[in-house]
Every structure is written in C-alpha cells, then in structure tokens.
Amino acid sequence: MPTKGSAKAAGDNLPVYANEGTEIPARGQAIIGTGIAIGLSHNTIGQIAPRSSLVAKHQVMTNTAVIDADYSGEVRGVLANLGDKS
C-alpha cells in the first residue's frame, strides 16, 4: 500500500513497494510494476516523480510520468540506474 514519507509529504511513496525483483544494469533502465491500480477523479492526473533520497542513496532516478484519469491498469514506473553498478 502506498504511504506518505512524512506527515507533510505531498505525495505517496510507490517505488519502495515494487512487486517484482529486477536488476537494473549500470547506466540502464527498467520498467517496474507496483502491483497497484488507482482510480482518479475526472480531470485529474496522477504523477510519478523522482525522489532525491533514491538518487542520493542508490543512484536510481525515477523518470517522471503522468497517469491519466482514464487509465485503469497497474501503475508502473521507469527507473534509471545512474550509477556504475547494477
């Protein structure tokens, strides 16, 4: 289940809850499933955005993505490994 990182966090954390084990090669990227689907109100969007702590600790960047209100599938994100190790 998505959770807030703190009481004042604007968004919920998804990448922590990836539901599949995937090794991202050095300087590569992979599409990672979360195992969840969301329902959005008409004329709204969901957004996947990078977290500075993920980059600072693991050299992994979450590419920004928009989830439209009419999308009903699994929320997936593209993670890019900026480091020299898988």
mmCIF file as gemmi writes it, N, C-alpha and C atoms, coordinates in Angstrom:
data_model
loop_
_atom_site.group_PDB
_atom_site.id
_atom_site.type_symbol
_atom_site.label_atom_id
_atom_site.label_alt_id
_atom_site.label_comp_id
_atom_site.label_asym_id
_atom_site.label_entity_id
_atom_site.label_seq_id
_atom_site.pdbx_PDB_ins_code
_atom_site.Cartn_x
_atom_site.Cartn_y
_atom_site.Cartn_z
_atom_site.occupancy
_atom_site.B_iso_or_equiv
_atom_site.pdbx_formal_charge
_atom_site.auth_seq_id
_atom_site.auth_asym_id
_atom_site.pdbx_PDB_model_num
ATOM 1 N N . MET Axp A 1 ? 0.842 -1.18 0 1 0 ? 1 A 1
ATOM 2 C CA . MET Axp A 1 ? 0 0 0 1 0 ? 1 A 1
ATOM 3 C C . MET Axp A 1 ? 0.888 1.246 0 1 0 ? 1 A 1
ATOM 4 N N . PRO Axp A 2 ? 0.611 2.222 -0.85 1 0 ? 2 A 1
ATOM 5 C CA . PRO Axp A 2 ? 1.392 3.46 -0.847 1 0 ? 2 A 1
ATOM 6 C C . PRO Axp A 2 ? 1.293 4.168 0.498 1 0 ? 2 A 1
ATOM 7 N N . THR Axp A 3 ? 2.37 4.81 0.899 1 0 ? 3 A 1
ATOM 8 C CA . THR Axp A 3 ? 2.405 5.515 2.173 1 0 ? 3 A 1
ATOM 9 C C . THR Axp A 3 ? 3.072 6.87 2.017 1 0 ? 3 A 1
ATOM 10 N N . LYS Axp A 4 ? 2.794 7.76 2.917 1 0 ? 4 A 1
ATOM 11 C CA . LYS Axp A 4 ? 3.458 9.055 2.985 1 0 ? 4 A 1
ATOM 12 C C . LYS Axp A 4 ? 4.801 8.873 3.688 1 0 ? 4 A 1
ATOM 13 N N . GLY Axp A 5 ? 5.832 9.589 3.2 1 0 ? 5 A 1
ATOM 14 C CA . GLY Axp A 5 ? 7.14 9.534 3.838 1 0 ? 5 A 1
ATOM 15 C C . GLY Axp A 5 ? 7.179 10.314 5.141 1 0 ? 5 A 1
ATOM 16 N N . SER Axp A 6 ? 6.296 11.302 5.266 1 0 ? 6 A 1
ATOM 17 C CA . SER Axp A 6 ? 6.203 12.109 6.487 1 0 ? 6 A 1
ATOM 18 C C . SER Axp A 6 ? 4.813 12.731 6.545 1 0 ? 6 A 1
ATOM 19 N N . ALA Axp A 7 ? 4.481 13.329 7.666 1 0 ? 7 A 1
ATOM 20 C CA . ALA Axp A 7 ? 3.148 13.91 7.847 1 0 ? 7 A 1
ATOM 21 C C . ALA Axp A 7 ? 2.875 15.04 6.852 1 0 ? 7 A 1
ATOM 22 N N . LYS Axp A 8 ? 3.911 15.749 6.4 1 0 ? 8 A 1
ATOM 23 C CA . LYS Axp A 8 ? 3.735 16.87 5.487 1 0 ? 8 A 1
ATOM 24 C C . LYS Axp A 8 ? 4.044 16.524 4.032 1 0 ? 8 A 1
ATOM 25 N N . ALA Axp A 9 ? 4.267 15.264 3.727 1 0 ? 9 A 1
ATOM 26 C CA . ALA Axp A 9 ? 4.586 14.856 2.354 1 0 ? 9 A 1
ATOM 27 C C . ALA Axp A 9 ? 3.408 15.127 1.425 1 0 ? 9 A 1
ATOM 28 N N . ALA Axp A 10 ? 3.701 15.656 0.245 1 0 ? 10 A 1
ATOM 29 C CA . ALA Axp A 10 ? 2.653 15.963 -0.729 1 0 ? 10 A 1
ATOM 30 C C . ALA Axp A 10 ? 2.162 14.719 -1.448 1 0 ? 10 A 1
ATOM 31 N N . GLY Axp A 11 ? 3.029 13.737 -1.625 1 0 ? 11 A 1
ATOM 32 C CA . GLY Axp A 11 ? 2.66 12.548 -2.381 1 0 ? 11 A 1
ATOM 33 C C . GLY Axp A 11 ? 2.922 11.277 -1.599 1 0 ? 11 A 1
ATOM 34 N N . ASP Axp A 12 ? 2.51 10.166 -2.176 1 0 ? 12 A 1
ATOM 35 C CA . ASP Axp A 12 ? 2.74 8.851 -1.576 1 0 ? 12 A 1
ATOM 36 C C . ASP Axp A 12 ? 3.962 8.2 -2.215 1 0 ? 12 A 1
ATOM 37 N N . ASN Axp A 13 ? 4.628 7.342 -1.475 1 0 ? 13 A 1
ATOM 38 C CA . ASN Axp A 13 ? 5.796 6.621 -1.977 1 0 ? 13 A 1
ATOM 39 C C . ASN Axp A 13 ? 5.355 5.327 -2.64 1 0 ? 13 A 1
ATOM 40 N N . LEU Axp A 14 ? 5.719 5.139 -3.912 1 0 ? 14 A 1
ATOM 41 C CA . LEU Axp A 14 ? 5.423 3.915 -4.642 1 0 ? 14 A 1
ATOM 42 C C . LEU Axp A 14 ? 6.652 3.045 -4.894 1 0 ? 14 A 1
ATOM 43 N N . PRO Axp A 15 ? 7.794 3.613 -5.332 1 0 ? 15 A 1
ATOM 44 C CA . PRO Axp A 15 ? 8.916 2.748 -5.725 1 0 ? 15 A 1
ATOM 45 C C . PRO Axp A 15 ? 9.379 1.786 -4.644 1 0 ? 15 A 1
ATOM 46 N N . VAL Axp A 16 ? 9.217 2.141 -3.394 1 0 ? 16 A 1
ATOM 47 C CA . VAL Axp A 16 ? 9.609 1.261 -2.3 1 0 ? 16 A 1
ATOM 48 C C . VAL Axp A 16 ? 8.837 -0.043 -2.358 1 0 ? 16 A 1
ATOM 49 N N . TYR Axp A 17 ? 7.672 -0.017 -2.97 1 0 ? 17 A 1
ATOM 50 C CA . TYR Axp A 17 ? 6.786 -1.16 -2.97 1 0 ? 17 A 1
ATOM 51 C C . TYR Axp A 17 ? 6.762 -1.904 -4.303 1 0 ? 17 A 1
ATOM 52 N N . ALA Axp A 18 ? 7.84 -1.827 -5.073 1 0 ? 18 A 1
ATOM 53 C CA . ALA Axp A 18 ? 7.893 -2.569 -6.332 1 0 ? 18 A 1
ATOM 54 C C . ALA Axp A 18 ? 7.604 -4.034 -6.058 1 0 ? 18 A 1
ATOM 55 N N . ASN Axp A 19 ? 6.765 -4.632 -6.89 1 0 ? 19 A 1
ATOM 56 C CA . ASN Axp A 19 ? 6.333 -6.002 -6.621 1 0 ? 19 A 1
ATOM 57 C C . ASN Axp A 19 ? 7.093 -7.047 -7.426 1 0 ? 19 A 1
ATOM 58 N N . GLU Axp A 20 ? 8.203 -6.656 -8.016 1 0 ? 20 A 1
ATOM 59 C CA . GLU Axp A 20 ? 8.994 -7.611 -8.774 1 0 ? 20 A 1
ATOM 60 C C . GLU Axp A 20 ? 10.474 -7.331 -8.546 1 0 ? 20 A 1
ATOM 61 N N . GLY Axp A 21 ? 11.268 -8.369 -8.528 1 0 ? 21 A 1
ATOM 62 C CA . GLY Axp A 21 ? 12.7 -8.207 -8.367 1 0 ? 21 A 1
ATOM 63 C C . GLY Axp A 21 ? 13.346 -8.012 -9.728 1 0 ? 21 A 1
ATOM 64 N N . THR Axp A 22 ? 13.879 -6.849 -9.973 1 0 ? 22 A 1
ATOM 65 C CA . THR Axp A 22 ? 14.512 -6.551 -11.246 1 0 ? 22 A 1
ATOM 66 C C . THR Axp A 22 ? 15.862 -5.91 -10.99 1 0 ? 22 A 1
ATOM 67 N N . GLU Axp A 23 ? 16.881 -6.419 -11.661 1 0 ? 23 A 1
ATOM 68 C CA . GLU Axp A 23 ? 18.199 -5.803 -11.579 1 0 ? 23 A 1
ATOM 69 C C . GLU Axp A 23 ? 18.318 -4.812 -12.723 1 0 ? 23 A 1
ATOM 70 N N . ILE Axp A 24 ? 18.649 -3.582 -12.385 1 0 ? 24 A 1
ATOM 71 C CA . ILE Axp A 24 ? 18.81 -2.548 -13.401 1 0 ? 24 A 1
ATOM 72 C C . ILE Axp A 24 ? 20.304 -2.421 -13.686 1 0 ? 24 A 1
ATOM 73 N N . PRO Axp A 25 ? 20.71 -2.688 -14.917 1 0 ? 25 A 1
ATOM 74 C CA . PRO Axp A 25 ? 22.14 -2.631 -15.221 1 0 ? 25 A 1
ATOM 75 C C . PRO Axp A 25 ? 22.702 -1.221 -15.058 1 0 ? 25 A 1
ATOM 76 N N . ALA Axp A 26 ? 23.99 -1.14 -14.812 1 0 ? 26 A 1
ATOM 77 C CA . ALA Axp A 26 ? 24.657 0.158 -14.71 1 0 ? 26 A 1
ATOM 78 C C . ALA Axp A 26 ? 24.339 0.983 -15.947 1 0 ? 26 A 1
ATOM 79 N N . ARG Axp A 27 ? 23.947 2.236 -15.732 1 0 ? 27 A 1
ATOM 80 C CA . ARG Axp A 27 ? 23.607 3.17 -16.81 1 0 ? 27 A 1
ATOM 81 C C . ARG Axp A 27 ? 22.421 2.695 -17.662 1 0 ? 27 A 1
ATOM 82 N N . GLY Axp A 28 ? 21.623 1.768 -17.123 1 0 ? 28 A 1
ATOM 83 C CA . GLY Axp A 28 ? 20.464 1.249 -17.845 1 0 ? 28 A 1
ATOM 84 C C . GLY Axp A 28 ? 19.169 1.666 -17.184 1 0 ? 28 A 1
ATOM 85 N N . GLN Axp A 29 ? 18.067 1.144 -17.686 1 0 ? 29 A 1
ATOM 86 C CA . GLN Axp A 29 ? 16.763 1.437 -17.106 1 0 ? 29 A 1
ATOM 87 C C . GLN Axp A 29 ? 15.855 0.23 -17.222 1 0 ? 29 A 1
ATOM 88 N N . ALA Axp A 30 ? 14.782 0.238 -16.423 1 0 ? 30 A 1
ATOM 89 C CA . ALA Axp A 30 ? 13.82 -0.859 -16.431 1 0 ? 30 A 1
ATOM 90 C C . ALA Axp A 30 ? 12.448 -0.325 -16.036 1 0 ? 30 A 1
ATOM 91 N N . ILE Axp A 31 ? 11.412 -0.969 -16.555 1 0 ? 31 A 1
ATOM 92 C CA . ILE Axp A 31 ? 10.038 -0.651 -16.161 1 0 ? 31 A 1
ATOM 93 C C . ILE Axp A 31 ? 9.692 -1.558 -14.988 1 0 ? 31 A 1
ATOM 94 N N . ILE Axp A 32 ? 9.245 -0.952 -13.89 1 0 ? 32 A 1
ATOM 95 C CA . ILE Axp A 32 ? 8.979 -1.674 -12.65 1 0 ? 32 A 1
ATOM 96 C C . ILE Axp A 32 ? 7.506 -1.553 -12.287 1 0 ? 32 A 1
ATOM 97 N N . GLY Axp A 33 ? 6.86 -2.676 -12.036 1 0 ? 33 A 1
ATOM 98 C CA . GLY Axp A 33 ? 5.462 -2.684 -11.62 1 0 ? 33 A 1
ATOM 99 C C . GLY Axp A 33 ? 5.345 -2.459 -10.123 1 0 ? 33 A 1
ATOM 100 N N . THR Axp A 34 ? 4.227 -1.884 -9.714 1 0 ? 34 A 1
ATOM 101 C CA . THR Axp A 34 ? 3.977 -1.63 -8.298 1 0 ? 34 A 1
ATOM 102 C C . THR Axp A 34 ? 2.974 -2.605 -7.705 1 0 ? 34 A 1
ATOM 103 N N . GLY Axp A 35 ? 2.219 -3.298 -8.567 1 0 ? 35 A 1
ATOM 104 C CA . GLY Axp A 35 ? 1.195 -4.201 -8.073 1 0 ? 35 A 1
ATOM 105 C C . GLY Axp A 35 ? -0.083 -3.501 -7.644 1 0 ? 35 A 1
ATOM 106 N N . ILE Axp A 36 ? -0.194 -2.205 -7.931 1 0 ? 36 A 1
ATOM 107 C CA . ILE Axp A 36 ? -1.409 -1.477 -7.552 1 0 ? 36 A 1
ATOM 108 C C . ILE Axp A 36 ? -2.012 -0.782 -8.773 1 0 ? 36 A 1
ATOM 109 N N . ALA Axp A 37 ? -3.295 -0.517 -8.684 1 0 ? 37 A 1
ATOM 110 C CA . ALA Axp A 37 ? -4.007 0.309 -9.652 1 0 ? 37 A 1
ATOM 111 C C . ALA Axp A 37 ? -4.728 1.387 -8.85 1 0 ? 37 A 1
ATOM 112 N N . ILE Axp A 38 ? -4.911 2.544 -9.457 1 0 ? 38 A 1
ATOM 113 C CA . ILE Axp A 38 ? -5.568 3.644 -8.75 1 0 ? 38 A 1
ATOM 114 C C . ILE Axp A 38 ? -6.756 4.133 -9.562 1 0 ? 38 A 1
ATOM 115 N N . GLY Axp A 39 ? -7.698 4.739 -8.884 1 0 ? 39 A 1
ATOM 116 C CA . GLY Axp A 39 ? -8.836 5.369 -9.541 1 0 ? 39 A 1
ATOM 117 C C . GLY Axp A 39 ? -8.74 6.869 -9.315 1 0 ? 39 A 1
ATOM 118 N N . LEU Axp A 40 ? -8.761 7.624 -10.391 1 0 ? 40 A 1
ATOM 119 C CA . LEU Axp A 40 ? -8.634 9.076 -10.29 1 0 ? 40 A 1
ATOM 120 C C . LEU Axp A 40 ? -9.932 9.752 -10.696 1 0 ? 40 A 1
ATOM 121 N N . SER Axp A 41 ? -10.191 10.877 -10.107 1 0 ? 41 A 1
ATOM 122 C CA . SER Axp A 41 ? -11.374 11.67 -10.463 1 0 ? 41 A 1
ATOM 123 C C . SER Axp A 41 ? -11.202 12.263 -11.855 1 0 ? 41 A 1
ATOM 124 N N . HIS Axp A 42 ? -12.331 12.508 -12.524 1 0 ? 42 A 1
ATOM 125 C CA . HIS Axp A 42 ? -12.343 13.136 -13.843 1 0 ? 42 A 1
ATOM 126 C C . HIS Axp A 42 ? -11.543 14.434 -13.803 1 0 ? 42 A 1
ATOM 127 N N . ASN Axp A 43 ? -10.795 14.71 -14.86 1 0 ? 43 A 1
ATOM 128 C CA . ASN Axp A 43 ? -9.983 15.935 -14.993 1 0 ? 43 A 1
ATOM 129 C C . ASN Axp A 43 ? -8.85 16.035 -13.977 1 0 ? 43 A 1
ATOM 130 N N . THR Axp A 44 ? -8.357 14.908 -13.497 1 0 ? 44 A 1
ATOM 131 C CA . THR Axp A 44 ? -7.19 14.912 -12.616 1 0 ? 44 A 1
ATOM 132 C C . THR Axp A 44 ? -6.141 13.965 -13.206 1 0 ? 44 A 1
ATOM 133 N N . ILE Axp A 45 ? -4.93 14.062 -12.685 1 0 ? 45 A 1
ATOM 134 C CA . ILE Axp A 45 ? -3.858 13.156 -13.075 1 0 ? 45 A 1
ATOM 135 C C . ILE Axp A 45 ? -3.146 12.652 -11.83 1 0 ? 45 A 1
ATOM 136 N N . GLY Axp A 46 ? -2.494 11.53 -11.984 1 0 ? 46 A 1
ATOM 137 C CA . GLY Axp A 46 ? -1.532 11.07 -11 1 0 ? 46 A 1
ATOM 138 C C . GLY Axp A 46 ? -0.158 11.316 -11.596 1 0 ? 46 A 1
ATOM 139 N N . GLN Axp A 47 ? 0.852 11.46 -10.769 1 0 ? 47 A 1
ATOM 140 C CA . GLN Axp A 47 ? 2.185 11.71 -11.284 1 0 ? 47 A 1
ATOM 141 C C . GLN Axp A 47 ? 3.202 10.871 -10.534 1 0 ? 47 A 1
ATOM 142 N N . ILE Axp A 48 ? 4.113 10.275 -11.279 1 0 ? 48 A 1
ATOM 143 C CA . ILE Axp A 48 ? 5.268 9.609 -10.688 1 0 ? 48 A 1
ATOM 144 C C . ILE Axp A 48 ? 6.423 10.587 -10.839 1 0 ? 48 A 1
ATOM 145 N N . ALA Axp A 49 ? 7.056 10.92 -9.747 1 0 ? 49 A 1
ATOM 146 C CA . ALA Axp A 49 ? 8.127 11.919 -9.766 1 0 ? 49 A 1
ATOM 147 C C . ALA Axp A 49 ? 9.35 11.389 -9.026 1 0 ? 49 A 1
ATOM 148 N N . PRO Axp A 50 ? 10.529 11.865 -9.394 1 0 ? 50 A 1
ATOM 149 C CA . PRO Axp A 50 ? 11.748 11.405 -8.729 1 0 ? 50 A 1
ATOM 150 C C . PRO Axp A 50 ? 11.815 11.855 -7.273 1 0 ? 50 A 1
ATOM 151 N N . ARG Axp A 51 ? 12.494 11.059 -6.472 1 0 ? 51 A 1
ATOM 152 C CA . ARG Axp A 51 ? 12.75 11.386 -5.065 1 0 ? 51 A 1
ATOM 153 C C . ARG Axp A 51 ? 14.251 11.583 -4.903 1 0 ? 51 A 1
ATOM 154 N N . SER Axp A 52 ? 14.655 12.671 -4.31 1 0 ? 52 A 1
ATOM 155 C CA . SER Axp A 52 ? 16.085 12.952 -4.173 1 0 ? 52 A 1
ATOM 156 C C . SER Axp A 52 ? 16.785 11.897 -3.324 1 0 ? 52 A 1
ATOM 157 N N . SER Axp A 53 ? 16.101 11.324 -2.353 1 0 ? 53 A 1
ATOM 158 C CA . SER Axp A 53 ? 16.742 10.326 -1.487 1 0 ? 53 A 1
ATOM 159 C C . SER Axp A 53 ? 17.071 9.05 -2.254 1 0 ? 53 A 1
ATOM 160 N N . LEU Axp A 54 ? 16.251 8.669 -3.232 1 0 ? 54 A 1
ATOM 161 C CA . LEU Axp A 54 ? 16.515 7.471 -4.025 1 0 ? 54 A 1
ATOM 162 C C . LEU Axp A 54 ? 17.78 7.666 -4.863 1 0 ? 54 A 1
ATOM 163 N N . VAL Axp A 55 ? 17.934 8.857 -5.414 1 0 ? 55 A 1
ATOM 164 C CA . VAL Axp A 55 ? 19.132 9.148 -6.207 1 0 ? 55 A 1
ATOM 165 C C . VAL Axp A 55 ? 20.36 9.232 -5.303 1 0 ? 55 A 1
ATOM 166 N N . ALA Axp A 56 ? 20.245 9.932 -4.199 1 0 ? 56 A 1
ATOM 167 C CA . ALA Axp A 56 ? 21.388 10.124 -3.312 1 0 ? 56 A 1
ATOM 168 C C . ALA Axp A 56 ? 21.87 8.813 -2.695 1 0 ? 56 A 1
ATOM 169 N N . LYS Axp A 57 ? 20.96 7.939 -2.308 1 0 ? 57 A 1
ATOM 170 C CA . LYS Axp A 57 ? 21.339 6.687 -1.643 1 0 ? 57 A 1
ATOM 171 C C . LYS Axp A 57 ? 21.705 5.573 -2.606 1 0 ? 57 A 1
ATOM 172 N N . HIS Axp A 58 ? 21.036 5.513 -3.761 1 0 ? 58 A 1
ATOM 173 C CA . HIS Axp A 58 ? 21.18 4.347 -4.634 1 0 ? 58 A 1
ATOM 174 C C . HIS Axp A 58 ? 21.534 4.679 -6.082 1 0 ? 58 A 1
ATOM 175 N N . GLN Axp A 59 ? 21.653 5.958 -6.415 1 0 ? 59 A 1
ATOM 176 C CA . GLN Axp A 59 ? 21.935 6.398 -7.783 1 0 ? 59 A 1
ATOM 177 C C . GLN Axp A 59 ? 20.867 5.902 -8.767 1 0 ? 59 A 1
ATOM 178 N N . VAL Axp A 60 ? 19.629 5.81 -8.284 1 0 ? 60 A 1
ATOM 179 C CA . VAL Axp A 60 ? 18.5 5.394 -9.122 1 0 ? 60 A 1
ATOM 180 C C . VAL Axp A 60 ? 17.516 6.555 -9.233 1 0 ? 60 A 1
ATOM 181 N N . MET Axp A 61 ? 17.198 6.924 -10.472 1 0 ? 61 A 1
ATOM 182 C CA . MET Axp A 61 ? 16.279 8.026 -10.746 1 0 ? 61 A 1
ATOM 183 C C . MET Axp A 61 ? 14.956 7.459 -11.249 1 0 ? 61 A 1
ATOM 184 N N . THR Axp A 62 ? 13.865 7.956 -10.709 1 0 ? 62 A 1
ATOM 185 C CA . THR Axp A 62 ? 12.537 7.62 -11.209 1 0 ? 62 A 1
ATOM 186 C C . THR Axp A 62 ? 12.183 8.642 -12.276 1 0 ? 62 A 1
ATOM 187 N N . ASN Axp A 63 ? 11.927 8.183 -13.488 1 0 ? 63 A 1
ATOM 188 C CA . ASN Axp A 63 ? 11.541 9.11 -14.543 1 0 ? 63 A 1
ATOM 189 C C . ASN Axp A 63 ? 10.125 9.609 -14.291 1 0 ? 63 A 1
ATOM 190 N N . THR Axp A 64 ? 9.906 10.881 -14.545 1 0 ? 64 A 1
ATOM 191 C CA . THR Axp A 64 ? 8.592 11.481 -14.346 1 0 ? 64 A 1
ATOM 192 C C . THR Axp A 64 ? 7.584 10.874 -15.32 1 0 ? 64 A 1
ATOM 193 N N . ALA Axp A 65 ? 6.386 10.601 -14.821 1 0 ? 65 A 1
ATOM 194 C CA . ALA Axp A 65 ? 5.325 10.035 -15.653 1 0 ? 65 A 1
ATOM 195 C C . ALA Axp A 65 ? 3.978 10.58 -15.207 1 0 ? 65 A 1
ATOM 196 N N . VAL Axp A 66 ? 3.058 10.658 -16.139 1 0 ? 66 A 1
ATOM 197 C CA . VAL Axp A 66 ? 1.695 11.108 -15.859 1 0 ? 66 A 1
ATOM 198 C C . VAL Axp A 66 ? 0.751 9.923 -15.997 1 0 ? 66 A 1
ATOM 199 N N . ILE Axp A 67 ? -0.172 9.795 -15.041 1 0 ? 67 A 1
ATOM 200 C CA . ILE Axp A 67 ? -1.214 8.771 -15.086 1 0 ? 67 A 1
ATOM 201 C C . ILE Axp A 67 ? -2.538 9.501 -15.317 1 0 ? 67 A 1
ATOM 202 N N . ASP Axp A 68 ? -3.151 9.249 -16.465 1 0 ? 68 A 1
ATOM 203 C CA . ASP Axp A 68 ? -4.421 9.905 -16.782 1 0 ? 68 A 1
ATOM 204 C C . ASP Axp A 68 ? -5.571 9.281 -16.005 1 0 ? 68 A 1
ATOM 205 N N . ALA Axp A 69 ? -6.63 10.049 -15.817 1 0 ? 69 A 1
ATOM 206 C CA . ALA Axp A 69 ? -7.781 9.598 -15.039 1 0 ? 69 A 1
ATOM 207 C C . ALA Axp A 69 ? -8.461 8.374 -15.651 1 0 ? 69 A 1
ATOM 208 N N . ASP Axp A 70 ? -8.338 8.187 -16.961 1 0 ? 70 A 1
ATOM 209 C CA . ASP Axp A 70 ? -8.997 7.04 -17.584 1 0 ? 70 A 1
ATOM 210 C C . ASP Axp A 70 ? -8.113 5.797 -17.647 1 0 ? 70 A 1
ATOM 211 N N . TYR Axp A 71 ? -6.909 5.862 -17.105 1 0 ? 71 A 1
ATOM 212 C CA . TYR Axp A 71 ? -6.039 4.682 -17.079 1 0 ? 71 A 1
ATOM 213 C C . TYR Axp A 71 ? -6.458 3.778 -15.924 1 0 ? 71 A 1
ATOM 214 N N . SER Axp A 72 ? -6.636 2.499 -16.206 1 0 ? 72 A 1
ATOM 215 C CA . SER Axp A 72 ? -7.124 1.596 -15.159 1 0 ? 72 A 1
ATOM 216 C C . SER Axp A 72 ? -6.194 0.413 -14.898 1 0 ? 72 A 1
ATOM 217 N N . GLY Axp A 73 ? -5.026 0.41 -15.522 1 0 ? 73 A 1
ATOM 218 C CA . GLY Axp A 73 ? -4.101 -0.705 -15.337 1 0 ? 73 A 1
ATOM 219 C C . GLY Axp A 73 ? -3.174 -0.524 -14.144 1 0 ? 73 A 1
ATOM 220 N N . GLU Axp A 74 ? -2.226 -1.439 -14.059 1 0 ? 74 A 1
ATOM 221 C CA . GLU Axp A 74 ? -1.229 -1.387 -12.983 1 0 ? 74 A 1
ATOM 222 C C . GLU Axp A 74 ? -0.349 -0.15 -13.148 1 0 ? 74 A 1
ATOM 223 N N . VAL Axp A 75 ? -0.079 0.528 -12.049 1 0 ? 75 A 1
ATOM 224 C CA . VAL Axp A 75 ? 0.845 1.656 -12.064 1 0 ? 75 A 1
ATOM 225 C C . VAL Axp A 75 ? 2.259 1.091 -12.177 1 0 ? 75 A 1
ATOM 226 N N . ARG Axp A 76 ? 2.977 1.532 -13.21 1 0 ? 76 A 1
ATOM 227 C CA . ARG Axp A 76 ? 4.343 1.095 -13.45 1 0 ? 76 A 1
ATOM 228 C C . ARG Axp A 76 ? 5.21 2.335 -13.624 1 0 ? 76 A 1
ATOM 229 N N . GLY Axp A 77 ? 6.471 2.218 -13.282 1 0 ? 77 A 1
ATOM 230 C CA . GLY Axp A 77 ? 7.379 3.345 -13.419 1 0 ? 77 A 1
ATOM 231 C C . GLY Axp A 77 ? 8.667 2.929 -14.091 1 0 ? 77 A 1
ATOM 232 N N . VAL Axp A 78 ? 9.329 3.894 -14.714 1 0 ? 78 A 1
ATOM 233 C CA . VAL Axp A 78 ? 10.624 3.649 -15.334 1 0 ? 78 A 1
ATOM 234 C C . VAL Axp A 78 ? 11.702 4.138 -14.37 1 0 ? 78 A 1
ATOM 235 N N . LEU Axp A 79 ? 12.564 3.208 -13.949 1 0 ? 79 A 1
ATOM 236 C CA . LEU Axp A 79 ? 13.688 3.551 -13.089 1 0 ? 79 A 1
ATOM 237 C C . LEU Axp A 79 ? 14.961 3.519 -13.918 1 0 ? 79 A 1
ATOM 238 N N . ALA Axp A 80 ? 15.808 4.528 -13.755 1 0 ? 80 A 1
ATOM 239 C CA . ALA Axp A 80 ? 17.069 4.613 -14.472 1 0 ? 80 A 1
ATOM 240 C C . ALA Axp A 80 ? 18.213 4.551 -13.469 1 0 ? 80 A 1
ATOM 241 N N . ASN Axp A 81 ? 19.149 3.639 -13.696 1 0 ? 81 A 1
ATOM 242 C CA . ASN Axp A 81 ? 20.327 3.49 -12.848 1 0 ? 81 A 1
ATOM 243 C C . ASN Axp A 81 ? 21.399 4.433 -13.357 1 0 ? 81 A 1
ATOM 244 N N . LEU Axp A 82 ? 21.717 5.453 -12.576 1 0 ? 82 A 1
ATOM 245 C CA . LEU Axp A 82 ? 22.723 6.434 -12.964 1 0 ? 82 A 1
ATOM 246 C C . LEU Axp A 82 ? 24.124 6.027 -12.512 1 0 ? 82 A 1
ATOM 247 N N . GLY Axp A 83 ? 24.219 4.941 -11.778 1 0 ? 83 A 1
ATOM 248 C CA . GLY Axp A 83 ? 25.493 4.505 -11.201 1 0 ? 83 A 1
ATOM 249 C C . GLY Axp A 83 ? 26.281 3.575 -12.108 1 0 ? 83 A 1
ATOM 250 N N . ASP Axp A 84 ? 27.448 3.169 -11.608 1 0 ? 84 A 1
ATOM 251 C CA . ASP Axp A 84 ? 28.341 2.288 -12.332 1 0 ? 84 A 1
ATOM 252 C C . ASP Axp A 84 ? 28.161 0.818 -11.971 1 0 ? 84 A 1
ATOM 253 N N . LYS Axp A 85 ? 27.229 0.518 -11.058 1 0 ? 85 A 1
ATOM 254 C CA . LYS Axp A 85 ? 26.975 -0.857 -10.632 1 0 ? 85 A 1
ATOM 255 C C . LYS Axp A 85 ? 25.509 -1.224 -10.855 1 0 ? 85 A 1
ATOM 256 N N . SER Axp A 86 ? 25.259 -2.498 -11.165 1 0 ? 86 A 1
ATOM 257 C CA . SER Axp A 86 ? 23.876 -2.974 -11.311 1 0 ? 86 A 1
ATOM 258 C C . SER Axp A 86 ? 23.165 -2.918 -9.986 1 0 ? 86 A 1
